[in-house]
């Protein structure tokens, strides 16, 4: 009894179908299929973006500005009593 025969798997499948119902199992299968499709599409999109050259900046649009972290300190400190 080391390996499971086809009859063991059929009995397990029948018990699972009785517990969850065929409609829930079908919905579960559809959800898994949609997730796999989405994953494959994402992988293909990622590969296409990695293989394509970098997008060039549009000369009609201004370049994005970096935030200025070197702001001068305000003079609101009380240095004199």
Buried (B, 14 or more C-beta within 10 A) or exposed (E): EEEEEEEEEEEEEEEEEEEEEEEEBEEEEEEEEEEEEEEEEEEEEEEEEEEEEEEEEEEEEEEEEEEEEEEEEEEEEEEEE
